[in-house]
């Protein structure tokens, strides 16, 4: 099973939305026995919280239900468990590098990249809609990246 983890700051806007998008794409492609998807946040501040209501509403406009997701922080074990960890922006990537345990080969498994490496036409960073209210634009960016990620996986 190939495991993908989406990461943003609080795991209430971008990363749970990306998780919801990717889960649907994986299911629709019949790959749910081959690909596992999760999300987490750099911060533990929102641990146990549902996604932001604006993220939920945006996802629902696109036929996705995020209401059963709950925020959790990135754990050291994530670097050993997941094959691919996708951060939303430069800050997430820097924080992930800082959080990866050193000196133990188990934690070197995960490849860490920015999500928009799979949709460079949108730039380098997925902006945080929490402060800017750009939920629909962020959804569009992440959906494009997730579709391209799935195409790349299907080539393997």
Rosetta constraint file for C-alpha pairs under 8 A:
AtomPair CA 1 CA 33 HARMONIC 7.05 0.50
AtomPair CA 1 CA 34 HARMONIC 4.82 0.50
AtomPair CA 1 CA 35 HARMONIC 5.58 0.50
AtomPair CA 1 CA 36 HARMONIC 6.75 0.50
AtomPair CA 2 CA 34 HARMONIC 6.10 0.50
AtomPair CA 2 CA 35 HARMONIC 4.80 0.50
AtomPair CA 2 CA 36 HARMONIC 6.16 0.50
AtomPair CA 2 CA 82 HARMONIC 7.52 0.50
AtomPair CA 2 CA 83 HARMONIC 6.20 0.50
AtomPair CA 3 CA 35 HARMONIC 5.81 0.50
AtomPair CA 3 CA 36 HARMONIC 4.71 0.50
AtomPair CA 3 CA 37 HARMONIC 5.96 0.50
AtomPair CA 3 CA 38 HARMONIC 7.99 0.50
AtomPair CA 3 CA 81 HARMONIC 7.48 0.50
AtomPair CA 3 CA 82 HARMONIC 4.85 0.50
AtomPair CA 3 CA 83 HARMONIC 5.25 0.50
AtomPair CA 3 CA 84 HARMONIC 6.50 0.50
AtomPair CA 4 CA 35 HARMONIC 7.47 0.50
AtomPair CA 4 CA 36 HARMONIC 6.19 0.50
AtomPair CA 4 CA 37 HARMONIC 4.93 0.50
AtomPair CA 4 CA 38 HARMONIC 6.42 0.50
AtomPair CA 4 CA 82 HARMONIC 5.86 0.50
AtomPair CA 4 CA 83 HARMONIC 6.15 0.50
AtomPair CA 4 CA 84 HARMONIC 4.89 0.50
AtomPair CA 4 CA 85 HARMONIC 5.89 0.50
AtomPair CA 4 CA 86 HARMONIC 7.56 0.50
AtomPair CA 5 CA 19 HARMONIC 7.87 0.50
AtomPair CA 5 CA 37 HARMONIC 5.95 0.50
AtomPair CA 5 CA 38 HARMONIC 4.90 0.50
AtomPair CA 5 CA 39 HARMONIC 5.10 0.50
AtomPair CA 5 CA 40 HARMONIC 7.13 0.50
AtomPair CA 5 CA 82 HARMONIC 6.58 0.50
AtomPair CA 5 CA 84 HARMONIC 6.31 0.50
AtomPair CA 5 CA 85 HARMONIC 4.70 0.50
AtomPair CA 5 CA 86 HARMONIC 6.16 0.50
AtomPair CA 6 CA 15 HARMONIC 5.12 0.50
AtomPair CA 6 CA 16 HARMONIC 7.55 0.50
AtomPair CA 6 CA 18 HARMONIC 6.70 0.50
AtomPair CA 6 CA 19 HARMONIC 6.50 0.50
AtomPair CA 6 CA 37 HARMONIC 7.86 0.50
AtomPair CA 6 CA 38 HARMONIC 6.39 0.50
AtomPair CA 6 CA 39 HARMONIC 4.52 0.50
AtomPair CA 6 CA 40 HARMONIC 6.38 0.50
AtomPair CA 6 CA 85 HARMONIC 5.92 0.50
AtomPair CA 6 CA 86 HARMONIC 4.86 0.50
AtomPair CA 6 CA 87 HARMONIC 6.12 0.50
AtomPair CA 6 CA 88 HARMONIC 7.75 0.50
AtomPair CA 7 CA 11 HARMONIC 6.79 0.50
AtomPair CA 7 CA 14 HARMONIC 7.87 0.50
AtomPair CA 7 CA 15 HARMONIC 5.21 0.50
AtomPair CA 7 CA 39 HARMONIC 5.74 0.50
AtomPair CA 7 CA 40 HARMONIC 5.04 0.50
AtomPair CA 7 CA 41 HARMONIC 5.33 0.50
AtomPair CA 7 CA 42 HARMONIC 7.03 0.50
AtomPair CA 7 CA 74 HARMONIC 7.75 0.50
AtomPair CA 7 CA 85 HARMONIC 7.11 0.50
AtomPair CA 7 CA 86 HARMONIC 5.95 0.50
AtomPair CA 7 CA 87 HARMONIC 4.75 0.50
AtomPair CA 7 CA 88 HARMONIC 6.40 0.50
AtomPair CA 7 CA 92 HARMONIC 7.11 0.50
AtomPair CA 8 CA 13 HARMONIC 7.85 0.50
AtomPair CA 8 CA 14 HARMONIC 6.13 0.50
AtomPair CA 8 CA 15 HARMONIC 5.34 0.50
AtomPair CA 8 CA 40 HARMONIC 6.87 0.50
AtomPair CA 8 CA 41 HARMONIC 5.08 0.50
AtomPair CA 8 CA 42 HARMONIC 6.36 0.50
AtomPair CA 8 CA 87 HARMONIC 6.00 0.50
AtomPair CA 8 CA 88 HARMONIC 5.57 0.50
AtomPair CA 8 CA 89 HARMONIC 7.66 0.50
AtomPair CA 8 CA 92 HARMONIC 6.17 0.50
AtomPair CA 9 CA 41 HARMONIC 4.96 0.50
AtomPair CA 9 CA 42 HARMONIC 4.87 0.50
AtomPair CA 9 CA 43 HARMONIC 5.80 0.50
AtomPair CA 9 CA 92 HARMONIC 6.70 0.50
AtomPair CA 10 CA 40 HARMONIC 7.56 0.50
AtomPair CA 10 CA 41 HARMONIC 4.55 0.50
AtomPair CA 10 CA 42 HARMONIC 6.15 0.50
AtomPair CA 10 CA 43 HARMONIC 5.25 0.50
AtomPair CA 10 CA 44 HARMONIC 6.94 0.50
AtomPair CA 10 CA 45 HARMONIC 6.82 0.50
AtomPair CA 10 CA 46 HARMONIC 6.03 0.50
AtomPair CA 10 CA 71 HARMONIC 7.29 0.50
AtomPair CA 10 CA 73 HARMONIC 7.70 0.50
AtomPair CA 11 CA 15 HARMONIC 5.48 0.50
AtomPair CA 11 CA 16 HARMONIC 6.06 0.50
AtomPair CA 11 CA 39 HARMONIC 6.82 0.50
AtomPair CA 11 CA 40 HARMONIC 5.22 0.50
AtomPair CA 11 CA 41 HARMONIC 4.30 0.50
AtomPair CA 11 CA 42 HARMONIC 7.67 0.50
AtomPair CA 11 CA 43 HARMONIC 7.96 0.50
AtomPair CA 11 CA 46 HARMONIC 7.35 0.50
AtomPair CA 11 CA 51 HARMONIC 7.17 0.50
AtomPair CA 11 CA 71 HARMONIC 5.16 0.50
AtomPair CA 11 CA 72 HARMONIC 6.75 0.50
AtomPair CA 11 CA 73 HARMONIC 7.56 0.50
AtomPair CA 12 CA 16 HARMONIC 6.16 0.50
AtomPair CA 12 CA 41 HARMONIC 7.97 0.50
AtomPair CA 12 CA 46 HARMONIC 7.35 0.50
AtomPair CA 12 CA 49 HARMONIC 7.41 0.50
AtomPair CA 12 CA 50 HARMONIC 6.64 0.50
AtomPair CA 12 CA 51 HARMONIC 4.00 0.50
AtomPair CA 12 CA 52 HARMONIC 5.26 0.50
AtomPair CA 12 CA 55 HARMONIC 7.71 0.50
AtomPair CA 12 CA 70 HARMONIC 7.94 0.50
AtomPair CA 12 CA 71 HARMONIC 6.21 0.50
AtomPair CA 13 CA 17 HARMONIC 6.26 0.50
AtomPair CA 13 CA 51 HARMONIC 5.90 0.50
AtomPair CA 13 CA 52 HARMONIC 5.79 0.50
AtomPair CA 13 CA 55 HARMONIC 5.56 0.50
AtomPair CA 13 CA 128 HARMONIC 7.58 0.50
AtomPair CA 13 CA 129 HARMONIC 7.18 0.50
AtomPair CA 13 CA 130 HARMONIC 6.82 0.50
AtomPair CA 14 CA 18 HARMONIC 6.15 0.50
AtomPair CA 14 CA 55 HARMONIC 7.83 0.50
AtomPair CA 14 CA 88 HARMONIC 7.40 0.50
AtomPair CA 14 CA 126 HARMONIC 7.94 0.50
AtomPair CA 14 CA 128 HARMONIC 6.95 0.50
AtomPair CA 14 CA 129 HARMONIC 7.68 0.50
AtomPair CA 14 CA 138 HARMONIC 7.52 0.50
AtomPair CA 15 CA 19 HARMONIC 6.05 0.50
AtomPair CA 15 CA 39 HARMONIC 5.54 0.50
AtomPair CA 15 CA 40 HARMONIC 6.75 0.50
AtomPair CA 15 CA 41 HARMONIC 7.55 0.50
AtomPair CA 15 CA 88 HARMONIC 7.59 0.50
AtomPair CA 16 CA 20 HARMONIC 6.13 0.50
AtomPair CA 16 CA 38 HARMONIC 7.91 0.50
AtomPair CA 16 CA 39 HARMONIC 5.76 0.50
AtomPair CA 16 CA 40 HARMONIC 7.72 0.50
AtomPair CA 16 CA 51 HARMONIC 6.70 0.50
AtomPair CA 16 CA 66 HARMONIC 7.18 0.50
AtomPair CA 16 CA 69 HARMONIC 7.06 0.50
AtomPair CA 16 CA 71 HARMONIC 7.93 0.50
AtomPair CA 17 CA 21 HARMONIC 6.18 0.50
AtomPair CA 17 CA 55 HARMONIC 6.74 0.50
AtomPair CA 17 CA 56 HARMONIC 7.95 0.50
AtomPair CA 17 CA 59 HARMONIC 6.89 0.50
AtomPair CA 17 CA 66 HARMONIC 7.20 0.50
AtomPair CA 17 CA 139 HARMONIC 7.24 0.50
AtomPair CA 18 CA 22 HARMONIC 6.03 0.50
AtomPair CA 18 CA 39 HARMONIC 7.97 0.50
AtomPair CA 18 CA 139 HARMONIC 7.78 0.50
AtomPair CA 18 CA 142 HARMONIC 6.02 0.50
AtomPair CA 18 CA 143 HARMONIC 7.25 0.50
AtomPair CA 18 CA 146 HARMONIC 7.46 0.50
AtomPair CA 19 CA 23 HARMONIC 5.97 0.50
AtomPair CA 19 CA 37 HARMONIC 6.17 0.50
AtomPair CA 19 CA 38 HARMONIC 5.85 0.50
AtomPair CA 19 CA 39 HARMONIC 5.97 0.50
AtomPair CA 20 CA 24 HARMONIC 6.32 0.50
AtomPair CA 20 CA 59 HARMONIC 7.98 0.50
AtomPair CA 20 CA 64 HARMONIC 6.57 0.50
AtomPair CA 20 CA 65 HARMONIC 7.29 0.50
AtomPair CA 20 CA 66 HARMONIC 6.37 0.50
AtomPair CA 21 CA 25 HARMONIC 6.31 0.50
AtomPair CA 21 CA 64 HARMONIC 7.31 0.50
AtomPair CA 21 CA 142 HARMONIC 7.82 0.50
AtomPair CA 21 CA 143 HARMONIC 6.28 0.50
AtomPair CA 21 CA 146 HARMONIC 7.17 0.50
AtomPair CA 22 CA 26 HARMONIC 5.95 0.50
AtomPair CA 22 CA 37 HARMONIC 7.09 0.50
AtomPair CA 22 CA 143 HARMONIC 7.79 0.50
AtomPair CA 22 CA 146 HARMONIC 5.86 0.50
AtomPair CA 22 CA 147 HARMONIC 7.81 0.50
AtomPair CA 23 CA 27 HARMONIC 6.06 0.50
AtomPair CA 23 CA 32 HARMONIC 7.81 0.50
AtomPair CA 23 CA 36 HARMONIC 7.88 0.50
AtomPair CA 23 CA 37 HARMONIC 6.33 0.50
AtomPair CA 24 CA 28 HARMONIC 5.95 0.50
AtomPair CA 24 CA 64 HARMONIC 7.73 0.50
AtomPair CA 25 CA 29 HARMONIC 6.10 0.50
AtomPair CA 25 CA 146 HARMONIC 7.86 0.50
AtomPair CA 25 CA 147 HARMONIC 7.21 0.50
AtomPair CA 25 CA 150 HARMONIC 7.64 0.50
AtomPair CA 26 CA 30 HARMONIC 6.29 0.50
AtomPair CA 26 CA 31 HARMONIC 5.16 0.50
AtomPair CA 26 CA 32 HARMONIC 5.57 0.50
AtomPair CA 26 CA 35 HARMONIC 6.95 0.50
AtomPair CA 26 CA 150 HARMONIC 7.41 0.50
AtomPair CA 27 CA 31 HARMONIC 5.88 0.50
AtomPair CA 27 CA 32 HARMONIC 5.18 0.50
AtomPair CA 31 CA 35 HARMONIC 6.05 0.50
AtomPair CA 32 CA 36 HARMONIC 6.72 0.50
AtomPair CA 39 CA 71 HARMONIC 7.80 0.50
AtomPair CA 39 CA 72 HARMONIC 7.72 0.50
AtomPair CA 40 CA 71 HARMONIC 6.35 0.50
AtomPair CA 40 CA 72 HARMONIC 5.15 0.50
AtomPair CA 40 CA 73 HARMONIC 5.17 0.50
AtomPair CA 40 CA 74 HARMONIC 5.32 0.50
AtomPair CA 41 CA 71 HARMONIC 7.04 0.50
AtomPair CA 41 CA 72 HARMONIC 6.11 0.50
AtomPair CA 41 CA 73 HARMONIC 4.62 0.50
AtomPair CA 41 CA 74 HARMONIC 5.61 0.50
AtomPair CA 42 CA 73 HARMONIC 5.69 0.50
AtomPair CA 42 CA 74 HARMONIC 5.71 0.50
AtomPair CA 42 CA 92 HARMONIC 7.01 0.50
AtomPair CA 42 CA 95 HARMONIC 7.02 0.50
AtomPair CA 42 CA 96 HARMONIC 7.59 0.50
AtomPair CA 43 CA 73 HARMONIC 5.85 0.50
AtomPair CA 43 CA 74 HARMONIC 7.81 0.50
AtomPair CA 44 CA 72 HARMONIC 6.54 0.50
AtomPair CA 44 CA 73 HARMONIC 4.92 0.50
AtomPair CA 46 CA 71 HARMONIC 6.10 0.50
AtomPair CA 46 CA 72 HARMONIC 7.36 0.50
AtomPair CA 47 CA 70 HARMONIC 7.30 0.50
AtomPair CA 47 CA 71 HARMONIC 4.86 0.50
AtomPair CA 47 CA 72 HARMONIC 4.77 0.50
AtomPair CA 47 CA 73 HARMONIC 6.56 0.50
AtomPair CA 48 CA 70 HARMONIC 5.07 0.50
AtomPair CA 48 CA 71 HARMONIC 4.96 0.50
AtomPair CA 48 CA 72 HARMONIC 6.22 0.50
AtomPair CA 49 CA 70 HARMONIC 5.22 0.50
AtomPair CA 49 CA 71 HARMONIC 5.28 0.50
AtomPair CA 50 CA 67 HARMONIC 6.48 0.50
AtomPair CA 50 CA 68 HARMONIC 7.33 0.50
AtomPair CA 50 CA 69 HARMONIC 5.95 0.50
AtomPair CA 50 CA 70 HARMONIC 4.78 0.50
AtomPair CA 50 CA 71 HARMONIC 6.35 0.50
AtomPair CA 51 CA 55 HARMONIC 6.39 0.50
AtomPair CA 51 CA 56 HARMONIC 6.42 0.50
AtomPair CA 51 CA 66 HARMONIC 6.99 0.50
AtomPair CA 51 CA 67 HARMONIC 7.10 0.50
AtomPair CA 51 CA 69 HARMONIC 6.85 0.50
AtomPair CA 51 CA 70 HARMONIC 6.74 0.50
AtomPair CA 51 CA 71 HARMONIC 7.08 0.50
AtomPair CA 52 CA 56 HARMONIC 6.39 0.50
AtomPair CA 53 CA 57 HARMONIC 6.09 0.50
AtomPair CA 54 CA 58 HARMONIC 6.07 0.50
AtomPair CA 54 CA 135 HARMONIC 7.15 0.50
AtomPair CA 55 CA 59 HARMONIC 6.05 0.50
AtomPair CA 55 CA 135 HARMONIC 6.50 0.50
AtomPair CA 56 CA 60 HARMONIC 6.11 0.50
AtomPair CA 56 CA 65 HARMONIC 6.96 0.50
AtomPair CA 56 CA 66 HARMONIC 5.67 0.50
AtomPair CA 56 CA 67 HARMONIC 6.67 0.50
AtomPair CA 57 CA 61 HARMONIC 6.33 0.50
AtomPair CA 58 CA 62 HARMONIC 6.76 0.50
AtomPair CA 58 CA 135 HARMONIC 6.51 0.50
AtomPair CA 58 CA 136 HARMONIC 6.36 0.50
AtomPair CA 58 CA 139 HARMONIC 7.73 0.50
AtomPair CA 59 CA 63 HARMONIC 6.35 0.50
AtomPair CA 59 CA 64 HARMONIC 4.97 0.50
AtomPair CA 59 CA 65 HARMONIC 6.50 0.50
AtomPair CA 59 CA 66 HARMONIC 7.05 0.50
AtomPair CA 59 CA 139 HARMONIC 7.75 0.50
AtomPair CA 60 CA 64 HARMONIC 4.89 0.50
AtomPair CA 60 CA 65 HARMONIC 5.82 0.50
AtomPair CA 60 CA 66 HARMONIC 7.91 0.50
AtomPair CA 74 CA 78 HARMONIC 6.73 0.50
AtomPair CA 75 CA 79 HARMONIC 7.75 0.50
AtomPair CA 76 CA 80 HARMONIC 7.58 0.50
AtomPair CA 76 CA 99 HARMONIC 6.98 0.50
AtomPair CA 76 CA 100 HARMONIC 6.29 0.50
AtomPair CA 76 CA 101 HARMONIC 6.39 0.50
AtomPair CA 76 CA 107 HARMONIC 7.49 0.50
AtomPair CA 77 CA 81 HARMONIC 6.05 0.50
AtomPair CA 77 CA 107 HARMONIC 7.19 0.50
AtomPair CA 78 CA 82 HARMONIC 5.69 0.50
AtomPair CA 78 CA 107 HARMONIC 7.95 0.50
AtomPair CA 78 CA 110 HARMONIC 7.87 0.50
AtomPair CA 79 CA 83 HARMONIC 7.92 0.50
AtomPair CA 79 CA 85 HARMONIC 7.96 0.50
AtomPair CA 79 CA 100 HARMONIC 6.53 0.50
AtomPair CA 79 CA 106 HARMONIC 7.70 0.50
AtomPair CA 79 CA 107 HARMONIC 4.80 0.50
AtomPair CA 79 CA 108 HARMONIC 6.47 0.50
AtomPair CA 79 CA 109 HARMONIC 6.20 0.50
AtomPair CA 79 CA 110 HARMONIC 5.12 0.50
AtomPair CA 80 CA 106 HARMONIC 5.23 0.50
AtomPair CA 80 CA 107 HARMONIC 4.43 0.50
AtomPair CA 80 CA 108 HARMONIC 6.61 0.50
AtomPair CA 80 CA 109 HARMONIC 5.36 0.50
AtomPair CA 80 CA 110 HARMONIC 6.39 0.50
AtomPair CA 81 CA 109 HARMONIC 7.50 0.50
AtomPair CA 81 CA 110 HARMONIC 7.44 0.50
AtomPair CA 82 CA 109 HARMONIC 7.17 0.50
AtomPair CA 82 CA 110 HARMONIC 5.44 0.50
AtomPair CA 83 CA 109 HARMONIC 6.20 0.50
AtomPair CA 83 CA 110 HARMONIC 4.46 0.50
AtomPair CA 83 CA 111 HARMONIC 6.10 0.50
AtomPair CA 84 CA 110 HARMONIC 5.15 0.50
AtomPair CA 84 CA 111 HARMONIC 4.80 0.50
AtomPair CA 84 CA 112 HARMONIC 5.99 0.50
AtomPair CA 84 CA 113 HARMONIC 7.59 0.50
AtomPair CA 85 CA 110 HARMONIC 6.32 0.50
AtomPair CA 85 CA 111 HARMONIC 6.08 0.50
AtomPair CA 85 CA 112 HARMONIC 4.77 0.50
AtomPair CA 85 CA 113 HARMONIC 6.41 0.50
AtomPair CA 86 CA 112 HARMONIC 5.89 0.50
AtomPair CA 86 CA 113 HARMONIC 5.07 0.50
AtomPair CA 86 CA 114 HARMONIC 5.16 0.50
AtomPair CA 86 CA 115 HARMONIC 5.13 0.50
AtomPair CA 87 CA 92 HARMONIC 5.35 0.50
AtomPair CA 87 CA 93 HARMONIC 5.61 0.50
AtomPair CA 87 CA 96 HARMONIC 7.97 0.50
AtomPair CA 87 CA 112 HARMONIC 7.36 0.50
AtomPair CA 87 CA 113 HARMONIC 6.24 0.50
AtomPair CA 87 CA 114 HARMONIC 4.79 0.50
AtomPair CA 87 CA 115 HARMONIC 5.92 0.50
AtomPair CA 88 CA 92 HARMONIC 6.32 0.50
AtomPair CA 88 CA 93 HARMONIC 7.72 0.50
AtomPair CA 88 CA 114 HARMONIC 5.72 0.50
AtomPair CA 88 CA 115 HARMONIC 5.71 0.50
AtomPair CA 88 CA 116 HARMONIC 7.45 0.50
AtomPair CA 88 CA 125 HARMONIC 5.94 0.50
AtomPair CA 88 CA 126 HARMONIC 5.23 0.50
AtomPair CA 88 CA 127 HARMONIC 7.67 0.50
AtomPair CA 89 CA 93 HARMONIC 6.44 0.50
AtomPair CA 89 CA 114 HARMONIC 6.38 0.50
AtomPair CA 89 CA 124 HARMONIC 7.18 0.50
AtomPair CA 89 CA 125 HARMONIC 4.44 0.50
AtomPair CA 89 CA 126 HARMONIC 5.88 0.50
AtomPair CA 89 CA 127 HARMONIC 7.36 0.50
AtomPair CA 90 CA 94 HARMONIC 6.21 0.50
AtomPair CA 90 CA 114 HARMONIC 7.66 0.50
AtomPair CA 90 CA 125 HARMONIC 6.79 0.50
AtomPair CA 91 CA 95 HARMONIC 6.09 0.50
AtomPair CA 92 CA 96 HARMONIC 6.02 0.50
AtomPair CA 93 CA 97 HARMONIC 6.25 0.50
AtomPair CA 93 CA 112 HARMONIC 7.37 0.50
AtomPair CA 93 CA 113 HARMONIC 7.17 0.50
AtomPair CA 93 CA 114 HARMONIC 7.00 0.50
AtomPair CA 94 CA 98 HARMONIC 6.33 0.50
AtomPair CA 95 CA 99 HARMONIC 6.16 0.50
AtomPair CA 96 CA 100 HARMONIC 6.13 0.50
AtomPair CA 96 CA 112 HARMONIC 7.86 0.50
AtomPair CA 100 CA 107 HARMONIC 6.82 0.50
AtomPair CA 101 CA 107 HARMONIC 6.22 0.50
AtomPair CA 102 CA 107 HARMONIC 7.38 0.50
AtomPair CA 104 CA 108 HARMONIC 7.53 0.50
AtomPair CA 105 CA 109 HARMONIC 7.64 0.50
AtomPair CA 113 CA 117 HARMONIC 7.24 0.50
AtomPair CA 114 CA 124 HARMONIC 7.51 0.50
AtomPair CA 114 CA 125 HARMONIC 7.42 0.50
AtomPair CA 115 CA 119 HARMONIC 7.60 0.50
AtomPair CA 115 CA 125 HARMONIC 7.88 0.50
AtomPair CA 115 CA 126 HARMONIC 7.81 0.50
AtomPair CA 115 CA 142 HARMONIC 7.47 0.50
AtomPair CA 115 CA 145 HARMONIC 6.48 0.50
AtomPair CA 115 CA 146 HARMONIC 7.99 0.50
AtomPair CA 116 CA 120 HARMONIC 5.47 0.50
AtomPair CA 116 CA 122 HARMONIC 7.00 0.50
AtomPair CA 116 CA 123 HARMONIC 6.88 0.50
AtomPair CA 116 CA 124 HARMONIC 5.64 0.50
AtomPair CA 116 CA 125 HARMONIC 6.41 0.50
AtomPair CA 116 CA 126 HARMONIC 7.04 0.50
AtomPair CA 116 CA 141 HARMONIC 7.72 0.50
AtomPair CA 116 CA 142 HARMONIC 7.53 0.50
AtomPair CA 116 CA 145 HARMONIC 5.95 0.50
AtomPair CA 117 CA 124 HARMONIC 7.01 0.50
AtomPair CA 117 CA 145 HARMONIC 7.61 0.50
AtomPair CA 118 CA 144 HARMONIC 7.83 0.50
AtomPair CA 118 CA 145 HARMONIC 4.70 0.50
AtomPair CA 118 CA 146 HARMONIC 7.29 0.50
AtomPair CA 118 CA 148 HARMONIC 5.74 0.50
AtomPair CA 118 CA 149 HARMONIC 5.95 0.50
AtomPair CA 119 CA 123 HARMONIC 7.73 0.50
AtomPair CA 119 CA 141 HARMONIC 7.31 0.50
AtomPair CA 119 CA 144 HARMONIC 6.18 0.50
AtomPair CA 119 CA 145 HARMONIC 4.66 0.50
AtomPair CA 119 CA 148 HARMONIC 7.01 0.50
AtomPair CA 120 CA 124 HARMONIC 6.39 0.50
AtomPair CA 122 CA 141 HARMONIC 6.42 0.50
AtomPair CA 126 CA 138 HARMONIC 6.51 0.50
AtomPair CA 126 CA 141 HARMONIC 7.27 0.50
AtomPair CA 126 CA 142 HARMONIC 7.69 0.50
AtomPair CA 127 CA 138 HARMONIC 6.94 0.50
AtomPair CA 128 CA 132 HARMONIC 7.02 0.50
AtomPair CA 128 CA 134 HARMONIC 7.94 0.50
AtomPair CA 128 CA 138 HARMONIC 7.98 0.50
AtomPair CA 129 CA 133 HARMONIC 4.78 0.50
AtomPair CA 129 CA 134 HARMONIC 4.84 0.50
AtomPair CA 129 CA 135 HARMONIC 5.43 0.50
AtomPair CA 129 CA 138 HARMONIC 7.03 0.50
AtomPair CA 130 CA 134 HARMONIC 7.93 0.50
AtomPair CA 134 CA 138 HARMONIC 6.15 0.50
AtomPair CA 135 CA 139 HARMONIC 6.05 0.50
AtomPair CA 136 CA 140 HARMONIC 6.26 0.50
AtomPair CA 137 CA 141 HARMONIC 6.33 0.50
AtomPair CA 138 CA 142 HARMONIC 6.18 0.50
AtomPair CA 139 CA 143 HARMONIC 5.95 0.50
AtomPair CA 140 CA 144 HARMONIC 6.25 0.50
AtomPair CA 141 CA 145 HARMONIC 6.35 0.50
AtomPair CA 142 CA 146 HARMONIC 5.99 0.50
AtomPair CA 143 CA 147 HARMONIC 6.10 0.50
AtomPair CA 144 CA 148 HARMONIC 6.32 0.50
AtomPair CA 145 CA 149 HARMONIC 6.07 0.50
AtomPair CA 146 CA 150 HARMONIC 6.13 0.50
AtomPair CA 147 CA 151 HARMONIC 6.30 0.50
AtomPair CA 148 CA 152 HARMONIC 6.22 0.50
AtomPair CA 149 CA 153 HARMONIC 6.25 0.50
AtomPair CA 150 CA 154 HARMONIC 6.10 0.50
AtomPair CA 151 CA 155 HARMONIC 6.47 0.50
AtomPair CA 152 CA 156 HARMONIC 7.05 0.50
